[in-house]
């Protein structure tokens, strides 16, 4: 099962890894061949430890330092990408940096949300009705379409979160006006 990683968990995985490899995003590469990929970075999928060693050894990933990997994580955040890792108690072997338009896992999460194919974080957003200006930025960037704009008091639009779909990825919070 996949799980959403917050920034602290993702940087901890990077900091504690012995070997790190970076490879091409399968989903964006597939969409590139179809002519429908977005502008998010293509070489941003992260592998760690034995998985990284194997992919590097066989030429499917390039070795990077922890510093370069953290820089790539910042690029992922700048592009509004969601960090996925597999649910593994001992160590996470990969972090995918996913967009809602290309990522097959996010599309599955959006379509099959009642079955919860993805483990969410504990950071489900709460909309402050006093502070929400109704700009809709959060709804536009939500990778699983969990935020909609609804009619509020006095006819003003306000954001609303569908908690059944929301992954707690934090992309909306990073883009809130």
N, C-alpha and C positions, 0 to 999 in steps of 0.2 A: 504494500500500500504506500502511496506517495504521501508526503506531508509537507505543508508549507513551513518554510523556515523564516524566522524573523532575523533582523540584521545581526543581533548578538549571537544567535546560534550559528549563522552562516560564517561570521568572522571567527568564531571559536573553532569551527571545523577546519577552516583554513590554517589558523594559528597552530593547531595541534597535529597537522598532517606532516608525515615524513617526506612524501613525494606528491607533487601536484602536476596534473596534465590538463591542457586546454585543447578542446577539439570543436569541430563545427557543430552547430545546432542542427540536428536532424530535421526538425519540423520546418525551420526557416529555409533550410537548403531544399527540402521537398517543395515548399511553396515557391522558392526562387525558380525551380524548373518549370513550375506552372505559371510563372509570371505574376504571382499574387503575394509575394513576400512583403513584409514591412521594412522599415529602415533601421530596425534594431540590429546590433552587432551580430555577425554570423559566427565568429570564432569566440564563443563565450561559455560553452559547456565545460564544467569543471569536474575532474575526476581526482580521486585521492588514494594514496597508499598503494596497495597491491593492484587495484584496478587501474590506477594511473600508470604504474610501472609496466603493466602488460600492454596498455594502449600505446605508451611511448615506445616501448621496445619494438612493437610491430608497426610503427609509423602512423598510427591513427590519432595521435595526440602529440603536442609539443610540451616539453618540460618548462615550467615557469617557477619563479620564486614566489614566496608567500606575499611579498610586496606587490608584485605584478598581479597576482591573483586578487588581492584586495582592491587594487586599481580597477580590475575588470568588474569586480562586484559593485564598485561605485558607478562605473559606466552602466551596468545593469539597472541600478537604482535611477540614474539619470534618464534612462529610456523607459521607466515605469514597468520594468520586468519583475516577474514573481519568481522567488527562489523556491524550488522544489528539491527535496531530498527523499531518499527512500527511508521508510520507517525501520530502522535497524538499531538495536540496543547498543551494540558494541561500537560501531563506527559507521558514519555515512560515507558511502563510496562515490557518490556523485552529487553535484548540485546543478540542476538545469535552471537557466534563467529564461523564463517563458513570457511570451506575449499572448494576449487573448485572441489575436487574429491568426496566428500560425500554429500555436501549440495544441497538439492533439489531446494532451492531458487536461488543459484548461477547457477545451471544447467539450470533452467528456464530462468534466465537472459541471459545466453549465447545463448540459442536456440531461444528466442523470443525477442532479443534485439531491433528490429525496433519498437516493441510495448511498450518499456520501462516499464517493470513490476516492476522495482526497481527505486526509486528516488536516483539519483547520488549526490555526493558532488560537490562543486565548484572547486575541485582540480584535474582536468583532466591533466595528465602529458604532458609536452612539452619536446621533445627529443632535447637535445643540440647536433647537429651534430658535433660540434668541440670537445666535451668532450666524446661522446659515443665511447667506445673502441670496441664495437661489441661482447662483451662476451656472450650475450644472457641470462644472469641471470634474467633480468626483464621479458623476454618472458617465461622462465621456471616457474616462480612463479605466473604469472598472473592467478587468479582464474577463469576468464571468457575468457581466450585466446584472449584478446584484443590487445596483442603486438605480432608482428612478426618480424623476422629478414629479412631484405631486402638487396639487393645488393646496396652498396653505391659507392661513388667515388673510383677510383683505385681498384675496385673489393672487397673492404672491406665491411663486413656486418655492418649494422646499424639497430637500433631498429626503428620500426614504430608503432604508436598507431592508432587503429581503434576507432575513437571517437564515433561511433554509438553503440559500445559494451561496451566501458570503463565505469566503475562505479565510478572512482575517489576514490578508496579505499586506495590507497597509498602503497600497498604491493610491487609494483615494485620499488618505490622510496627507500623503506627500504632495498632493496636488490641490488641496483645499485652499481656496482664496483666503 
